[in-house]
Amino acid sequence: MSHSPKNPPIVGILALCRIGFERECSSELERWFGERGADGYVKFEKLSGQVIWFGQSKQFPKTSELIFARQVIKLISKTPVYFDNKDRISPILSALEGQTYSAIYLDNPDTNDGNSMADLFHRLQKPLLSAAGKANILNRDAKQRAHLVFIDGTAAWLGVSEAGETLKWPMGIPRLKMLQDAPGRSTLKLAEAFAYFMDKEEQAEWLREGLTAVDLGASPGGWTYQLVKHGLQVIAVDNGTLNERLLDSGQVEHVKADGFVYRPPRPVHWLVCDLPEKPVRVTQLIADWLAAGDAQRAIFQLKMAVKDRLDELEYCREIIEETLKPSGKKIERLQFRHLYHDREEVTGFLVVK
Ligand SMILES: C[S@@+](CC[C@H](N)C(=O)[O-])C[C@H]1O[C@@H](n2cnc3c(N)ncnc32)[C@H](O)[C@@H]1O
């Protein structure tokens, strides 16, 4: 009788994050494991773009459960795999031996050093996969995928994941094309928010002709552009100017008004908001709109120029819950995410019914 090999024990997790956000990522991991009574400790270097939690736990977070982690990988060794320039493949294969994996992913933190790894990955990928195939390490039906997170050209952390635990994009970074006619780069933030918060079916249902939106703080029109591209009718609220082509589309009404005061004549499907104000004030505005039934769904930016970003987001969550409670509206989705295209900001997604 043949025995299938047991999965290797998990000794911790490695989380990739935006460079400079290691403290937030590490506090978030400590809280996540702390709430589940798991014993462990975090380790990170400033500006490394990665945080490691070592410890024992029955549960591990999926990337999508966290705000500041771009990708989360379960570590199967407390030390990295070391190799030299001449032979990287043999040490990797001996670390993977005894298990089968459906794929082997090569990742790196999003730092300048990390990014110079592209050339190495290009050279390594094919020969590594071919050698792993010959050594019977690769098996399309295996549940786990192997991840090698390169620290530099001489060492990599070895981890595993299962489908649904990590984001579908390598290193959690979506490759979104900047469209030539889009007014401004911040259009990519809303494009990424749509792709991150909604699956394909939800996007098809909620981003289509016949639906309506209000865009608060719309100028020059990057977010309005995304909504128009999907066929929605948009009321763009801003005292600033709006891109001419958007105004000519027949799908945009430009309202020059204060975004904190404006309300639409009829309820809309979407509220999107990019107002440069304190997180608490923006959150209260979004919660008030949805509690009043002026919109059903919202995507909003919170400029996190505050000291403790995690505490601030916790407070924002409470504001939303407290405001919606007396309205009788049910929160279907409430998520915060530090998207790849966000810098100091965090993006919120709220759906009520
Ligand atoms: C970061 S920009 C928005 C960029 C926009 N999302 C885009 O993709 O093009 C912020 C905008 O908020 C507008 N703004 C600031 N305070 C406002 C207020 N109280 N009411 C309406 N708009 C406001 C500014 O005029 C500015 O155009």
The ligand as an SDF file (V2000), in Angstrom:
LIG
                    3D

 27 29  0  0  0  0  0  0  0  0999 V2000
   -6.9550   63.0930   -4.4440 C   0  0  0  0  0  0  0  0  0  0  0  0
   -7.9700   64.1470   -5.3570 S   0  0  0  0  0  0  0  0  0  0  0  0
   -9.0740   63.0520   -6.1190 C   0  0  0  0  0  0  0  0  0  0  0  0
   -8.5120   62.3350   -7.3080 C   0  0  0  0  0  0  0  0  0  0  0  0
   -9.5680   61.5590   -8.0430 C   0  0  0  0  0  0  0  0  0  0  0  0
  -10.0480   60.4170   -7.2780 N   0  0  0  0  0  0  0  0  0  0  0  0
   -9.0300   61.0350   -9.3660 C   0  0  0  0  0  0  0  0  0  0  0  0
   -8.8360   59.8300   -9.4890 O   0  0  0  0  0  0  0  0  0  0  0  0
   -8.8280   61.8400  -10.2600 O   0  0  0  0  0  0  0  0  0  0  0  0
   -8.9480   64.8740   -4.1350 C   0  0  0  0  0  0  0  0  0  0  0  0
   -9.9850   65.8280   -4.6800 C   0  0  0  0  0  0  0  0  0  0  0  0
  -10.8650   66.1840   -3.6070 O   0  0  0  0  0  0  0  0  0  0  0  0
  -11.3400   67.4840   -3.8600 C   0  0  0  0  0  0  0  0  0  0  0  0
  -11.9050   67.9950   -2.6000 N   0  0  0  0  0  0  0  0  0  0  0  0
  -11.2540   68.3240   -1.4660 C   0  0  0  0  0  0  0  0  0  0  0  0
  -12.1460   68.6890   -0.5100 N   0  0  0  0  0  0  0  0  0  0  0  0
  -13.3750   68.5970   -1.0920 C   0  0  0  0  0  0  0  0  0  0  0  0
  -14.6930   68.8120   -0.6240 C   0  0  0  0  0  0  0  0  0  0  0  0
  -14.9440   69.2140    0.6280 N   0  0  0  0  0  0  0  0  0  0  0  0
  -15.7070   68.6100   -1.4790 N   0  0  0  0  0  0  0  0  0  0  0  0
  -15.4970   68.1870   -2.7430 C   0  0  0  0  0  0  0  0  0  0  0  0
  -14.2760   67.9360   -3.2280 N   0  0  0  0  0  0  0  0  0  0  0  0
  -13.2210   68.1490   -2.4100 C   0  0  0  0  0  0  0  0  0  0  0  0
  -10.1470   68.2310   -4.3980 C   0  0  0  0  0  0  0  0  0  0  0  0
  -10.5860   69.3090   -5.2030 O   0  0  0  0  0  0  0  0  0  0  0  0
   -9.4410   67.1500   -5.2020 C   0  0  0  0  0  0  0  0  0  0  0  0
   -9.7650   67.2710   -6.5610 O   0  0  0  0  0  0  0  0  0  0  0  0
  1  2  1  0
  2  3  1  0
  2 10  1  0
  3  4  1  0
  4  5  1  0
  5  6  1  0
  5  7  1  0
  7  8  2  0
  7  9  1  0
 10 11  1  0
 11 12  1  0
 11 26  1  0
 12 13  1  0
 13 14  1  0
 13 24  1  0
 14 15  1  0
 14 23  1  0
 15 16  2  0
 16 17  1  0
 17 18  1  0
 17 23  2  0
 18 19  1  0
 18 20  2  0
 20 21  1  0
 21 22  2  0
 22 23  1  0
 24 25  1  0
 24 26  1  0
 26 27  1  0
M  CHG  2   2   1   9  -1
M  END
$$$$
